[in-house]
Amino acid sequence: MGKTKQLISETIVVVRGGGDLATGVIQKLAHTGFKVVVLETAKPLAIRRTVALCTAVFQGRQQVEDTEAVFVSSVSECEAIWNNNQIPMLIDAEAKLLTELKPTVLVDAILAKKNLGTNKMMAPITIALGPGFSAPKDVDVVVETMRGHHLGRLYFNGGAIPNTGTPGEIGGKSAERVIHSPTSGNVQHIKKIGDVVRKGEVLFYIDQVAIKSPLDGVLRGMISEEVVCQIGLKCGDVDPRSFDKVDCYTISDKARALGGAVLDATLWIGREKNLF
């Protein structure tokens, strides 16, 4: 008899990172029936927090659309969370819990623009998003993350388009819509995500330094008050489009595209390796 294949409903997928783009990946895998578990840092740096499941680290749980993540402190708690159709989230920046979790699939969705330690020994199927990885050396497949014609493309040989250092254009604005911290220190919010803001209006403070809006628009992202912000860190994002054209509360088109690409890669490689 041939090798017994795994049921998708019994297949554990570890996703490293729970930011807004990772959330699109997590939702797609969970919808398909995989047992998804997220490994995060103790202080996630996501700024689009309303659509990032990693916010569960700070507040215990976070729901984005129909997908809810619950922060847990041990692997032993995961089964109960899965049985409740939720996503367990653990603090494990170095992926040390893989020996306990024993995943079939590992997805690096940290999007650090570099490899922070992911390798093919971590799981039978390994997938990485964005630049900093090369397939098949580091992982089985790399997913393109740059907006445009190739978004979501799977690379089985080579890697994604190198980081340009320039944010994607939205409403005709690119680098000017993104805020980087001019100093280091604690964060104090004045505005909230989803607020309509004017150029020059104070959005939040970092160590008593006022962080002002670079343009008129909608505050789409802002770093958590739980984070001690470091100088140069991306800490805010203002969407220049009108309020009726900005959605701060549902998964983006880019995140959904990446989710579909990761699901495609998972099923494709799983079939090729006769896993499920």
C-alpha positions as CSV (number, residue, x, y, z in Angstrom):
1,M,0.0,0.0,0.0
2,G,1.1,3.6,-0.7
3,K,1.9,6.2,1.9
4,T,-1.2,7.4,3.9
5,K,-1.9,11.0,3.1
6,Q,-2.7,13.6,5.6
7,L,-6.1,15.1,5.9
8,I,-6.0,18.9,5.5
9,S,-8.1,19.2,8.7
10,E,-5.2,17.5,10.6
11,T,-2.4,19.4,8.9
12,I,-0.6,22.0,11.0
13,V,0.6,25.2,9.2
14,V,2.9,27.5,11.1
15,V,2.8,31.1,9.9
16,R,5.7,33.3,11.0
17,G,4.3,36.8,11.4
18,G,0.8,38.1,11.8
19,G,0.8,41.6,10.1
20,D,-1.8,42.8,7.7
21,L,-0.4,40.9,4.7
22,A,0.2,37.8,6.7
23,T,-3.5,38.0,7.9
24,G,-4.7,37.5,4.3
25,V,-2.6,34.4,4.2
26,I,-3.8,33.1,7.5
27,Q,-7.4,33.6,6.6
28,K,-7.1,31.8,3.3
29,L,-5.4,28.8,4.9
30,A,-7.9,28.7,7.7
31,H,-10.8,28.8,5.3
32,T,-9.4,25.8,3.6
33,G,-9.4,23.9,6.8
34,F,-5.7,23.8,7.8
35,K,-4.8,24.0,11.5
36,V,-3.0,27.4,11.4
37,V,-0.9,28.7,14.2
38,V,0.9,32.0,14.2
39,L,4.3,32.7,15.7
40,E,4.9,36.4,16.6
41,T,7.3,38.7,18.4
42,A,6.6,40.0,21.9
43,K,6.1,43.5,20.4
44,P,4.7,43.3,16.9
45,L,5.5,46.3,14.8
46,A,2.5,46.2,12.4
47,I,1.0,49.7,11.8
48,R,-2.2,48.5,10.0
49,R,-3.3,47.1,13.3
50,T,-7.1,47.0,12.5
51,V,-6.4,44.4,9.9
52,A,-3.5,42.6,11.5
53,L,-4.2,39.5,13.6
54,C,-0.9,40.1,15.5
55,T,-2.8,42.7,17.6
56,A,-3.9,39.7,19.6
57,V,-0.5,39.8,21.3
58,F,-1.4,43.1,23.0
59,Q,-5.1,42.6,23.6
60,G,-5.6,38.9,24.0
61,R,-7.6,38.4,20.8
62,Q,-8.1,40.1,17.5
63,Q,-10.8,39.6,14.8
64,V,-10.3,40.5,11.2
65,E,-13.4,39.8,9.1
66,D,-14.5,36.2,10.0
67,T,-11.0,35.2,11.3
68,E,-10.2,35.5,15.0
69,A,-6.8,35.0,16.6
70,V,-6.4,34.2,20.3
71,F,-3.1,34.7,22.2
72,V,-2.0,31.6,24.0
73,S,1.1,30.9,26.2
74,S,1.7,27.3,25.3
75,V,1.4,24.8,22.5
76,S,-0.8,22.6,24.6
77,E,-3.6,25.3,24.3
78,C,-3.7,25.2,20.5
79,E,-6.0,22.3,20.1
80,A,-8.8,23.9,22.1
81,I,-8.4,27.1,20.0
82,W,-8.6,25.1,16.7
83,N,-11.6,23.2,17.9
84,N,-13.3,26.6,18.4
85,N,-12.5,27.6,14.8
86,Q,-10.0,30.2,15.9
87,I,-6.3,30.8,15.3
88,P,-3.8,30.3,18.2
89,M,-1.0,32.9,18.4
90,L,2.2,32.3,20.3
91,I,5.2,34.5,21.1
92,D,8.2,32.8,19.4
93,A,10.3,35.1,17.3
94,E,13.0,32.4,16.8
95,A,10.6,29.5,15.9
96,K,11.8,27.4,18.8
97,L,8.4,25.8,19.3
98,L,8.6,24.0,15.9
99,T,9.8,20.9,17.7
100,E,6.6,20.8,19.7
101,L,4.3,21.9,16.9
102,K,5.7,19.6,14.2
103,P,4.1,21.5,11.3
104,T,3.8,20.1,7.8
105,V,3.8,23.6,6.3
106,L,5.8,26.6,7.4
107,V,5.1,30.1,5.9
108,D,7.5,32.9,6.5
109,A,5.2,36.0,6.3
110,I,7.4,38.3,8.4
111,L,8.1,40.4,5.3
112,A,11.3,41.7,6.8
113,K,12.9,42.0,3.3
114,K,15.5,39.6,4.5
115,N,15.7,36.0,5.9
116,L,15.5,36.0,9.7
117,G,16.3,32.3,10.0
118,T,13.7,30.4,8.0
119,N,15.1,27.2,6.3
120,K,13.9,24.0,4.6
121,M,14.6,21.9,7.7
122,M,11.7,23.6,9.5
123,A,8.9,21.7,7.8
124,P,8.3,19.3,4.8
125,I,6.8,22.3,2.9
126,T,8.4,25.8,3.3
127,I,7.1,29.0,1.7
128,A,8.4,32.5,2.0
129,L,6.9,35.9,1.1
130,G,9.0,38.6,-0.6
131,P,12.7,39.4,-1.1
132,G,15.5,37.9,1.0
133,F,14.9,34.3,0.1
134,S,16.0,32.0,-2.7
135,A,14.2,28.8,-3.8
136,P,15.0,26.0,-3.6
137,K,18.0,26.9,-1.4
138,D,16.2,28.5,1.5
139,V,12.6,27.4,1.0
140,D,10.6,25.3,-1.5
141,V,8.9,28.4,-3.0
142,V,9.1,32.2,-2.8
143,V,6.0,34.3,-3.4
144,E,6.2,37.7,-5.1
145,T,4.9,40.5,-3.0
146,M,5.5,43.6,-5.2
147,R,2.3,45.1,-6.5
148,G,1.9,44.8,-10.3
149,H,1.7,42.1,-12.9
150,H,3.7,39.6,-11.0
151,L,2.1,39.9,-7.5
152,G,1.5,36.4,-6.1
153,R,3.8,34.7,-8.6
154,L,5.5,31.5,-7.3
155,Y,9.2,31.2,-7.8
156,F,10.6,27.6,-7.5
157,N,14.0,28.8,-8.7
158,G,15.3,32.1,-7.5
159,G,13.6,34.8,-5.5
160,A,11.2,37.8,-5.5
161,I,11.9,41.2,-7.0
162,P,14.5,42.9,-4.8
163,N,13.3,45.6,-2.4
164,T,13.2,49.0,-4.0
165,G,12.9,50.9,-0.8
166,T,10.0,52.8,-2.2
167,P,6.4,52.1,-0.9
168,G,3.7,51.2,-3.4
169,E,1.8,54.1,-4.9
170,I,-1.6,54.9,-3.5
171,G,-3.7,57.8,-4.7
172,G,-0.7,59.1,-6.5
173,K,1.5,59.2,-3.4
174,S,4.3,56.8,-2.5
175,A,7.1,57.6,0.0
176,E,5.5,60.8,1.1
177,R,2.5,59.0,2.6
178,V,4.6,56.8,4.9
179,I,5.9,58.1,8.3
180,H,9.2,57.0,9.8
181,S,10.1,57.8,13.4
182,P,12.4,60.8,13.8
183,T,13.3,59.7,17.4
184,S,13.1,56.8,19.8
185,G,10.7,56.5,22.7
186,N,7.2,55.7,23.9
187,V,4.1,56.2,21.7
188,Q,1.1,58.3,22.6
189,H,-1.8,58.3,20.2
190,I,-3.8,61.5,19.5
191,K,-5.8,60.2,16.4
192,K,-7.1,56.7,15.7
193,I,-6.9,54.6,12.6
194,G,-9.7,55.5,10.2
195,D,-9.7,59.2,11.1
196,V,-9.7,61.9,8.4
197,V,-6.6,64.0,8.9
198,R,-5.2,67.2,7.5
199,K,-1.6,67.9,6.5
200,G,0.4,69.1,9.5
201,E,-2.1,67.8,12.1
202,V,-0.6,65.9,15.0
203,L,-1.3,62.2,14.8
204,F,0.6,60.9,17.8
205,Y,3.7,61.6,19.9
206,I,6.9,59.6,20.2
207,D,8.9,60.6,23.3
208,Q,7.1,64.0,23.3
209,V,8.0,64.7,19.7
210,A,4.8,65.5,17.7
211,I,4.3,63.2,14.6
212,K,2.3,65.2,12.1
213,S,0.4,64.1,9.0
214,P,2.5,64.5,5.9
215,L,-0.6,65.1,3.8
216,D,-4.5,65.3,3.7
217,G,-6.2,61.9,3.8
218,V,-7.2,59.0,6.1
219,L,-4.9,57.6,8.8
220,R,-4.6,54.1,7.6
221,G,-1.8,52.8,10.0
222,M,-0.2,53.8,13.3
223,I,2.2,51.9,15.5
224,S,0.9,50.5,18.8
225,E,1.3,52.4,22.0
226,E,2.7,49.1,23.4
227,V,5.8,49.5,21.3
228,V,8.9,51.5,22.2
229,C,9.5,53.0,18.8
230,Q,13.0,53.2,17.5
231,I,14.3,56.0,15.3
232,G,13.8,55.3,11.6
233,L,11.1,52.8,12.2
234,K,8.0,52.9,10.0
235,C,5.3,54.1,12.4
236,G,2.5,55.6,10.3
237,D,0.7,55.6,7.0
238,V,-1.7,58.2,5.6
239,D,-3.9,57.3,2.6
240,P,-4.4,60.4,0.4
241,R,-7.6,59.1,-1.1
242,S,-11.0,60.4,0.1
243,F,-12.7,58.7,3.1
244,D,-15.2,56.8,1.0
245,K,-12.4,55.2,-1.0
246,V,-10.4,53.9,2.0
247,D,-11.1,50.8,4.0
248,C,-9.2,50.4,7.2
249,Y,-11.1,47.4,8.5
250,T,-11.0,44.6,5.9
251,I,-8.2,42.6,4.3
252,S,-6.6,44.4,1.3
253,D,-6.6,43.2,-2.3
254,K,-2.8,42.6,-2.0
255,A,-3.2,40.5,1.2
256,R,-5.9,38.4,-0.5
257,A,-3.7,37.8,-3.5
258,L,-0.8,36.7,-1.3
259,G,-3.2,34.4,0.6
260,G,-4.3,32.7,-2.7
261,A,-0.7,32.3,-3.8
262,V,0.3,30.7,-0.6
263,L,-2.6,28.3,-0.7
264,D,-1.8,27.5,-4.3
265,A,1.9,26.8,-3.3
266,T,0.8,24.7,-0.3
267,L,-1.5,22.4,-2.3
268,W,0.8,22.2,-5.3
269,I,3.9,21.2,-3.3
270,G,1.8,18.9,-1.0
271,R,0.6,17.0,-4.1
272,E,4.2,16.9,-5.6
273,K,5.5,15.5,-2.3
274,N,2.5,13.2,-1.9
275,L,1.6,14.6,1.5
276,F,-2.1,15.3,1.0
